[in-house]
Amino acid sequence: MAAVTAAQPRSSKTESYVDNKRKEDIRHANINAARAVADAVRTSLGPKGMDKMISTANGEVIITNDGATILNKMEVLQPAAKMLVDLSKSQDSAAGDGTTTVVVIAGALLKQCLTLLSNGIHPTVISDSLHKASIKAVDVLTAMAVPLELSDRESLIKSASTSLNSKVVSQYSTLLAPLAVDSVLSVVDPAKPDMVDLRDIKIVKKLGGTVDDTQLVKGLVFDKKASHAAGGPTRMENAKIAVIQFQISPPKTDIEQSIVVSDYTQMDRILKEERNYILGMIKKIKATGCNVLLIQKSILRDAVTDLSLHYLAKAKIMVVKDVEREDIEFITKTLNCLPIANIEHFRVEKLGHADLVEEVSLGDGKIVKVTGIKDMGRTTTVLVRGSNQLVLDEAERSLHDALCVVRCLVSKRFLIAGGGAPEIELSRQFGAWSKVLHGMEGYCVRSFAEALEVVPYTLAENAGLNPIAIVTELRNRHAQGEINAGINVRKGQITNILEENVVQPLLVSTSAITLATECVRMILKIDDIVNVR
């Protein structure tokens, strides 16, 4: 008789092992995916970093080494890897610079976390230790920082230059850095001295010329020519400017319908009525003394008809049409005027005043400049030039980063050395701190210290130096009390980086450490992925 053996149920011990193994695999998969993203941008860190050529699906080509731009354009599907893309965006909104650094630090921390996890340290213990270390890191960095006054224009320019030195357009940093400083300082409101709204600085790109031709304009610039019929004005002195949001054309019926005209007398009557309607509107505009019209881009094609332009030219009123809707707020703030939504609301008190509005030839095209604005709001315009679209776009991105750096210094007026000096000093102090901590916490803090060395290591590697020799020498110099010793990639050696004018806002460094740690802690705490359809 054959023996029948019943299937033995799996023991709870086996189930626990399988469950833990699965969670461990998911955690490792998340960490490896996030590290892959960090490795993708690591080679673009620093003044000697490489550039990336990004080709989009619609055929657009971008050449940049800006971390936020590279990650924003990458197609990232893995959820944990997407967190590093969001991390870069967070750093961009918080500080405007250090978008590559924050991702590289996060990648190095994740690498250390893998080692700690394989040694049997619980994710919660690692997470709590990292949090404690990031708080202390902010205190250490603040102690290293040098206070700054906004009147110290030279120091502000040095910071903006450090940001620009790692960009494709770094050779123009002597022009763009002072321009960024002057732009930000001109929009600082004395009532709110710690706040800068970068929406008050308008960047207008115009193809042609070189980046050297970039200029700061105290007024408005429109990347279009004046709209006029034959004989219409293209230059207006003592301008009275109206920003309008309505049509200068005959009214339309509320519903679409066709009108059949059976004889020419009726046709003439309709055309005459249209002309009289337009003339009536232009007389009302002229009666206020208005001689320049800025017309908002309308969803209706004929917001301004050829007939309207003809009569406006006869009335010697200069016209700039198709002004973008999102620019209206900036324009009205600059001109210190109000937008007009209806011809019946056209009033003298709603107009802006300027010494000159003129159409200017620039390269192969034309622009309209408004200068000498009376009672001008706290705004400014930067006209960026470039020989081709790739250079023009990169110049705009680089200038935005420089503006953000100066904004950081306005909100938190402290400077700190660059060139990997803060990270190596943090690493040294945390190495000593880890020896006095008990238990697993000491191991975690030591791993945090080792991870921070990725910044000077990568800077040296990207500059073609020997990273091991450079980082070892850096450690020795900092151990001797040279807290501002950093890598001068241009000279290929370690120098006092503050004396070399390689400085950055404290906010960039503290934000990078804090945000990178937060992101890593979040990835560490994930032990399962649930797909919901």
Buried (B, 14 or more C-beta within 10 A) or exposed (E): EEEEEEEEEEEEEEEEEEEEEEBBEBBEBBBBBBBBBBEBBBBBBBBBBEBBEBEEEEEEEBEBBBBBBBBBBBEBEBBBBBBBBEBBBBBBEBBBBBBBBBBBBBBBBBBBBBEBBEEEBEBEBBBBBBEBBBEBBBEBBBEBBBEBEBEBEEBBBBBBBBBBBBBBBBEBBEBBBBBBBBBBBBBBEEEEEEEBEBEBBBBBBBBBBEBEBBEBBBBBBBBBBBBBBEEBBBEBEEBBBBBBBBBBBBEEEEEEEEEEEEEEEEEEEEEEEBBEBBBEBBEEBBEBEBBBBBBBBBEEEBBBBEBBBBBBBEBEBBBBBBBEEEBBEBBBBBBBBBBBEEBEEBEEEBBBBBBBBBBEEBEEEBBBBBBBBEEBBBBBBBBBBBBEEBBBBBBBBBBBBBBBBBBBBBEBBBBBBBBBBBBBBBBBBBBEBBEEBEEBBBBBBBBBBBBBBBBBBBBBBBBEBEBEEBBEBBBEBBEEEBBBBBBBBEEBEBBBBBEBBBBBBBBBBBBBBBBBBBBBBBBBEBBEEEEEE
